[in-house]
Each structure stands twice: as C-alpha cells, then as structure tokens.
Amino acid sequence: LSNTLRQLALYEAFEKAPPVFAHVSTILGPDGKKLSKRHGATSIEAFREMGYLPEAMVNYLALLGWSHPEGKELLTMEELIDAFSLDRLSPNPAIFDPQKLKWMNGHYMRNIPVEDLAKRAKFFFEKEGLRVEDEGYLMKVLNVVRERADTLSELPKEAIYFFTDPEMEEIPEELKGIFEELLEETRKLTDWNLERLSEVFKALLKKHGVRPKDFYPTLRRVLTGRNEGPELVSIISLLGRERFVERLARAIEGVRGR
C-alpha cells in the first residue's frame, strides 16, 4: 500500500488515467510469519527448478487471498478467469502451504498428457545423468511411475532403475535354488510375455515350496534395488527379457561368490 501513492503520482506526472488498484492480503509462511527466504523457495524460478508446473503454480497462487464461489480448488486458467471477482478477495493474511502446493502439482502431473509430461521431464532426467534416447520408452516409464511423484524433479529418482542397473541385491541362501532355476527357465523361454512368465513363477513356487511373500519382494529388490514401487508386472514388462536375465544372473553370481 505504501507504493500506491508513488504510483498515482507517476500516472499524474505522465497525465495518464490511473487504473483501479486492488491489493491482496499479505502472504505468511506456515509459521504465521511474513513469507521470506527463511521459509525456503520464494521465487518462481526456484519453483521451476524444483519441478513445479506453471499450471499448478498459477492455480495455487490464485487461491492465496481469493476463493472460488463454490469452494473449488483445482481450477484451469479459463475457470479462474471466469470465476474471478474482486469481491472474493479476503482481507485476512493467506498462509503459504508448501505441502498443499506439492499435492496440487502432483495432481497436474498425473493428469496432463504423458507426451507433454515427457517433454517437461526430460530435462530433469538428463540433469541427473540419465540419458533419454527413446522418448517413447520414457513415456512408458512415466506412465508407470508418475503416480509416485509430485514434482518433475522427483521422477528420475522413481525411475532410475529403468535406465541404470541398481546396486547388486544379495539373494537369501534359502531362496538360492528357486532363483537359479528361474534364471534357467527364463533363458529358455522362446515366448517372452507376462502370462508365460507368471506361469513359470507359479510352477517354481510350488516346486520349491516357497511362499509368494518371500519370493516376490526379493525379485523386486533384485530388479530395482527397492523394497517398494510400481506393480512388479509393469517393471518386468518395461525392463524386458535381456535386462531381467542380466540382473537375475548378477544377483545369483553374488550368492555363489560368498
């Protein structure tokens, strides 16, 4: 408000008609204090580098000091323009909630076309040293992992095992037999598809008397180096036969070498 008089003076000096001025309320940090650098990122450039989408930023910032007549929170630019009016501005300070912004960004990431997401995400993959040579493959990967990320910068971490081998996972001694036979069976498969592979899994589980809850988590760790992630069938499908066999063989060699 202190700048308004200066701005009016400039309009008067240039003999121009001043516009109607409106001021939104002060934006506070989560601690209730005036938003500043101590609260973390405060510039648009910083949020862009963190992987936030423009659509999410506009949507979230529009709701700081203003509210939709029907209480809606997820709004397109067109919906914001149609619904905006000065009488919906609040005189009370708005609280900047980083978690809500992140949630909103995740919503937009999961709902934009995967082709668009791939174009935006490619920079962040290459920034992490993950070279993207096939954008079609990147789109397939993003369809699998985007549910697990809320910013573009989080996507490479969620997808890294599709582009580079994870650290070797040791197979427990009691599962050594079933994994060695699994390697033999997958090398012999002439028809590589998930249905046939599932049949192999079930037959080996029955033959070795191994419980699925012991087998599948270990297989996941062998293939991805993770304890959790997308559905295992999706991971196997994207990795393909060659990398499936290579990672399985590497883990088995680790057991033999002990």
Rosetta blueprint (number, residue, H / E / L):
1 L L
2 S L
3 N L
4 T H
5 L H
6 R H
7 Q H
8 L H
9 A H
10 L H
11 Y H
12 E H
13 A H
14 F L
15 E L
16 K L
17 A L
18 P L
19 P L
20 V L
21 F L
22 A L
23 H L
24 V L
25 S L
26 T L
27 I E
28 L E
29 G L
30 P L
31 D L
32 G L
33 K L
34 K E
35 L L
36 S L
37 K H
38 R H
39 H H
40 G L
41 A L
42 T L
43 S L
44 I H
45 E H
46 A H
47 F H
48 R H
49 E H
50 M L
51 G L
52 Y L
53 L L
54 P H
55 E H
56 A H
57 M H
58 V H
59 N H
60 Y H
61 L H
62 A H
63 L L
64 L L
65 G L
66 W E
67 S L
68 H L
69 P L
70 E L
71 G L
72 K L
73 E L
74 L L
75 L L
76 T L
77 M H
78 E H
79 E H
80 L H
81 I H
82 D H
83 A H
84 F L
85 S L
86 L H
87 D H
88 R H
89 L E
90 S L
91 P L
92 N L
93 P L
94 A E
95 I E
96 F L
97 D L
98 P H
99 Q H
100 K H
101 L H
102 K H
103 W H
104 M H
105 N H
106 G H
107 H H
108 Y H
109 M H
110 R H
111 N H
112 I L
113 P L
114 V H
115 E H
116 D H
117 L H
118 A H
119 K H
120 R H
121 A H
122 K H
123 F H
124 F H
125 F H
126 E H
127 K H
128 E L
129 G L
130 L L
131 R L
132 V L
133 E L
134 D L
135 E H
136 G H
137 Y H
138 L H
139 M H
140 K H
141 V H
142 L H
143 N H
144 V H
145 V H
146 R H
147 E H
148 R H
149 A L
150 D L
151 T L
152 L H
153 S H
154 E H
155 L H
156 P H
157 K H
158 E H
159 A H
160 I H
161 Y H
162 F H
163 F L
164 T L
165 D L
166 P L
167 E L
168 M L
169 E L
170 E L
171 I L
172 P L
173 E H
174 E H
175 L H
176 K H
177 G H
178 I H
179 F H
180 E H
181 E H
182 L H
183 L H
184 E H
185 E H
186 T H
187 R H
188 K H
189 L L
190 T L
191 D L
192 W L
193 N L
194 L H
195 E H
196 R H
197 L H
198 S H
199 E H
200 V H
201 F H
202 K H
203 A H
204 L H
205 L H
206 K H
207 K H
208 H H
209 G L
210 V L
211 R L
212 P H
213 K H
214 D H
215 F H
216 Y H
217 P H
218 T H
219 L H
220 R H
221 R H
222 V H
223 L H
224 T H
225 G L
226 R L
227 N L
228 E L
229 G L
230 P L
231 E L
232 L H
233 V H
234 S H
235 I H
236 I H
237 S H
238 L H
239 L H
240 G H
241 R H
242 E H
243 R H
244 F H
245 V H
246 E H
247 R H
248 L H
249 A H
250 R H
251 A H
252 I H
253 E H
254 G H
255 V H
256 R H
257 G L
258 R L
